[in-house]
Amino acid sequence: MDNPACRAIVSRMKHDTDILIAGGGLNGPALALALASAGLSVTLVDAAPARERATEAFDGRAYALAVASQKLLAAIGIWDGLSEQAQPMMEVKASDGHAGEGAAPFFLHFDARELDQAPVGYMLEDRFLYRAFIDAMEASDRITLLHETQVTGQRIEPGGVVVSLSDGRELCAKLLVGADGRRSGVAERAGITREGWDYGQTALVAAIAHEKPHHGIAHQFFMPTGPLAILPLKGNRSSIVWSETNENARTIAALDDEDFLAVLRPRFGDFLGEIELAGPRFSYPLNLTLAKSYVAPRIALVGDAAHGVHPIAGQGLNLGLRDVAALGEILVEAQRRGEDIGALDVLERYQGWRRFDSTSLALGMDTVNKLFSNDNPLLRAGRDLGMGIVQAMPGLRRGFMRQAAGLSGPLPRLLQGRAL
């Protein structure tokens, strides 16, 4: 892997790996497995220690997977080992209101039986998904994992990109993929700038055990200070993503567990009976951040490195997996045609496929958050009426459901459950 003579041979670039991926969260491993399954060699660089998140204890983190994302996990060979741990979401209910007052009279109700396939999606804990990715990558002879290592530099050379690592090594690749989050070092070093804004909100995240079964129903409750999502997990447990103003969130986060629950209960309601915490609590600030380009010479961005969005509807990971599916398909097809997979014209096909879709969805979620995160009586009447109209129109409602399930628009093969 170590190639100190790389600079001297750039005219006949010798590649240590076809693709180097910076970032070992979830999108990076998904892309590594997809590309390796099609015969490409991949090196994944992860700053975290090996298996740090693959623990037995539940740390509270979980994801809402769209149906298309589940199909991708099946196509790259890891869903069979995850299906028993995944909680199907059969219905989604969205309503407006105030803490302690219950839902508004107008609401949206999405039922999986209205789609030509069910469920609407799945909830899956981070520890299970991450472990499946690690196991599959370690079993692949086309993937090299470098843990506790960071990408510290990059430079474009004729025929490839030279990547400097924190352990002093330099690796040569045909393409560098930034899957390294909202503050992507890959993007910054490539001169890719970002635009966006802060929401003035913080997400409080925790897992809740409750007395009554949830029946696979997900709830999105819009309150003036921010939305509360209640998402079903296996057993009588749910994951909550509770958005509050920064000031309120700081106060709530500082409370002990009992006082935290006392503040949560009026917002959560009593429809699931008594509630208690089922894991640790954590929080993170909410903002919108969009890369002005998803590509540069021998560089491509996926996931939060390309677009960090509000957690309404839980679309963050699903957007990233759509990037993975599109980029994987573009690169594999280019490789089979004998093209240079790091060439800018190849990468611009990926950008053309993904940038409009992800930006539109990000701005759509931004609009929904701004529309609902206020207590203006005129806006509240208008949005409640709007939800009532959508609820009364089955065709429009099914369209929203297909969009949320990731089943609308031109789908890459992986999102259809087909191998590359």
Salt bridges, closest charged atoms under 4 A:
ASP18 OD1 - LYS174 NZ 3.28
ASP46 OD2 - HIS147 ND1 3.71
GLU56 OE2 - ARG131 NH2 3.58
ASP59 OD2 - ARG61 NH2 2.81
GLU91 OE1 - HIS109 NE2 2.45
ASP96 OD2 - ARG380 NE 3.73
ASP96 OD2 - ARG383 NE 2.70
GLU101 OE1 - HIS98 ND1 3.67
ASP111 OD2 - ARG113 NH2 2.54
GLU114 OE1 - ARG397 NH2 2.89
ASP116 OD1 - ARG402 NH1 3.46
GLU125 OE1 - ARG127 NE 2.59
GLU125 OE2 - ARG237 NH2 2.66
ASP126 OD1 - ARG53 NH2 2.78
ASP126 OD2 - ARG61 NH2 4.00
ASP135 OD1 - ARG51 NH2 2.45
GLU138 OE1 - ARG51 NH2 2.89
GLU157 OE2 - ARG155 NE 2.86
ASP167 OD2 - ARG169 NH2 2.94
GLU170 OE2 - ARG155 NH1 2.95
GLU244 OE2 - ARG267 NE 3.40
ASP257 OD1 - ARG281 NH1 2.82
ASP304 OD2 - ARG182 NE 3.74
ASP323 OD2 - HIS307 NE2 2.59
ASP323 OD1 - ARG354 NE 2.70
GLU329 OE2 - ARG413 NH1 3.99
GLU333 OE2 - ARG413 NH1 3.31
GLU339 OE2 - ARG337 NE 2.81
GLU339 OE1 - ARG349 NH2 2.59
ASP340 OD2 - ARG298 NH2 2.32
ASP357 OD2 - ARG322 NH1 3.46
ASP357 OD2 - ARG354 NH1 2.47
ASP366 OD2 - LYS370 NZ 3.24
ASP375 OD1 - HIS98 NE2 2.85
